[in-house]
Amino acid sequence: MAFTYCVQFGVGDESYVRAGGAALIVFFIFALAFFELYFWGDEL
């Protein structure tokens, strides 16, 4: 019972880390695109 809980918690923790990393990458891409469009719009 405890072993199963530990395994599920470990998998859940790993999935949270993966989701957080993916969200961070997506946020960085959106921020980069936003700044690029902002500076390009400022030049134009």
PyMOL commands that place a pseudoatom at each C-alpha (Angstrom):
pseudoatom trace, name=CA, resn=MET, resi=1, chain=A, elem=C, hetatm=0, pos=[0.000, 0.000, 0.000]
pseudoatom trace, name=CA, resn=ALA, resi=2, chain=A, elem=C, hetatm=0, pos=[2.706, 2.476, 1.018]
pseudoatom trace, name=CA, resn=PHE, resi=3, chain=A, elem=C, hetatm=0, pos=[4.906, 1.331, -1.877]
pseudoatom trace, name=CA, resn=THR, resi=4, chain=A, elem=C, hetatm=0, pos=[2.089, 1.940, -4.364]
pseudoatom trace, name=CA, resn=TYR, resi=5, chain=A, elem=C, hetatm=0, pos=[1.511, 5.390, -2.844]
pseudoatom trace, name=CA, resn=CYS, resi=6, chain=A, elem=C, hetatm=0, pos=[5.195, 6.226, -3.136]
pseudoatom trace, name=CA, resn=VAL, resi=7, chain=A, elem=C, hetatm=0, pos=[5.252, 5.096, -6.764]
pseudoatom trace, name=CA, resn=GLN, resi=8, chain=A, elem=C, hetatm=0, pos=[2.139, 7.130, -7.620]
pseudoatom trace, name=CA, resn=PHE, resi=9, chain=A, elem=C, hetatm=0, pos=[3.513, 10.171, -5.777]
pseudoatom trace, name=CA, resn=GLY, resi=10, chain=A, elem=C, hetatm=0, pos=[6.831, 9.843, -7.580]
pseudoatom trace, name=CA, resn=VAL, resi=11, chain=A, elem=C, hetatm=0, pos=[5.132, 9.599, -10.977]
pseudoatom trace, name=CA, resn=GLY, resi=12, chain=A, elem=C, hetatm=0, pos=[2.865, 12.530, -10.092]
pseudoatom trace, name=CA, resn=ASP, resi=13, chain=A, elem=C, hetatm=0, pos=[5.841, 14.600, -8.962]
pseudoatom trace, name=CA, resn=GLU, resi=14, chain=A, elem=C, hetatm=0, pos=[7.700, 13.801, -12.176]
pseudoatom trace, name=CA, resn=SER, resi=15, chain=A, elem=C, hetatm=0, pos=[4.669, 14.750, -14.274]
pseudoatom trace, name=CA, resn=TYR, resi=16, chain=A, elem=C, hetatm=0, pos=[4.392, 18.028, -12.358]
pseudoatom trace, name=CA, resn=VAL, resi=17, chain=A, elem=C, hetatm=0, pos=[8.048, 18.747, -13.105]
pseudoatom trace, name=CA, resn=ARG, resi=18, chain=A, elem=C, hetatm=0, pos=[7.545, 17.956, -16.800]
pseudoatom trace, name=CA, resn=ALA, resi=19, chain=A, elem=C, hetatm=0, pos=[4.394, 20.114, -16.967]
pseudoatom trace, name=CA, resn=GLY, resi=20, chain=A, elem=C, hetatm=0, pos=[6.215, 22.968, -15.225]
pseudoatom trace, name=CA, resn=GLY, resi=21, chain=A, elem=C, hetatm=0, pos=[9.152, 22.701, -17.616]
pseudoatom trace, name=CA, resn=ALA, resi=22, chain=A, elem=C, hetatm=0, pos=[6.854, 22.637, -20.658]
pseudoatom trace, name=CA, resn=ALA, resi=23, chain=A, elem=C, hetatm=0, pos=[4.907, 25.653, -19.355]
pseudoatom trace, name=CA, resn=LEU, resi=24, chain=A, elem=C, hetatm=0, pos=[8.169, 27.523, -18.751]
pseudoatom trace, name=CA, resn=ILE, resi=25, chain=A, elem=C, hetatm=0, pos=[9.397, 26.762, -22.292]
pseudoatom trace, name=CA, resn=VAL, resi=26, chain=A, elem=C, hetatm=0, pos=[6.057, 27.830, -23.818]
pseudoatom trace, name=CA, resn=PHE, resi=27, chain=A, elem=C, hetatm=0, pos=[6.082, 31.038, -21.737]
pseudoatom trace, name=CA, resn=PHE, resi=28, chain=A, elem=C, hetatm=0, pos=[9.665, 31.782, -22.838]
pseudoatom trace, name=CA, resn=ILE, resi=29, chain=A, elem=C, hetatm=0, pos=[8.746, 31.250, -26.514]
pseudoatom trace, name=CA, resn=PHE, resi=30, chain=A, elem=C, hetatm=0, pos=[5.698, 33.531, -26.210]
pseudoatom trace, name=CA, resn=ALA, resi=31, chain=A, elem=C, hetatm=0, pos=[7.772, 36.180, -24.403]
pseudoatom trace, name=CA, resn=LEU, resi=32, chain=A, elem=C, hetatm=0, pos=[10.483, 35.997, -27.076]
pseudoatom trace, name=CA, resn=ALA, resi=33, chain=A, elem=C, hetatm=0, pos=[7.902, 36.293, -29.885]
pseudoatom trace, name=CA, resn=PHE, resi=34, chain=A, elem=C, hetatm=0, pos=[6.180, 39.187, -28.083]
pseudoatom trace, name=CA, resn=PHE, resi=35, chain=A, elem=C, hetatm=0, pos=[9.423, 41.152, -27.632]
pseudoatom trace, name=CA, resn=GLU, resi=36, chain=A, elem=C, hetatm=0, pos=[10.448, 40.433, -31.229]
pseudoatom trace, name=CA, resn=LEU, resi=37, chain=A, elem=C, hetatm=0, pos=[7.117, 41.692, -32.567]
pseudoatom trace, name=CA, resn=TYR, resi=38, chain=A, elem=C, hetatm=0, pos=[7.294, 44.689, -30.214]
pseudoatom trace, name=CA, resn=PHE, resi=39, chain=A, elem=C, hetatm=0, pos=[10.770, 45.726, -31.362]
pseudoatom trace, name=CA, resn=TRP, resi=40, chain=A, elem=C, hetatm=0, pos=[9.969, 45.030, -35.035]
pseudoatom trace, name=CA, resn=GLY, resi=41, chain=A, elem=C, hetatm=0, pos=[6.777, 47.101, -34.711]
pseudoatom trace, name=CA, resn=ASP, resi=42, chain=A, elem=C, hetatm=0, pos=[8.800, 49.874, -33.083]
pseudoatom trace, name=CA, resn=GLU, resi=43, chain=A, elem=C, hetatm=0, pos=[11.282, 49.861, -35.983]
pseudoatom trace, name=CA, resn=LEU, resi=44, chain=A, elem=C, hetatm=0, pos=[8.524, 49.838, -38.588]
for i in range(1, 44): cmd.bond("trace and resi %d" % i, "trace and resi %d" % (i + 1))
show_as sticks, trace
zoom trace
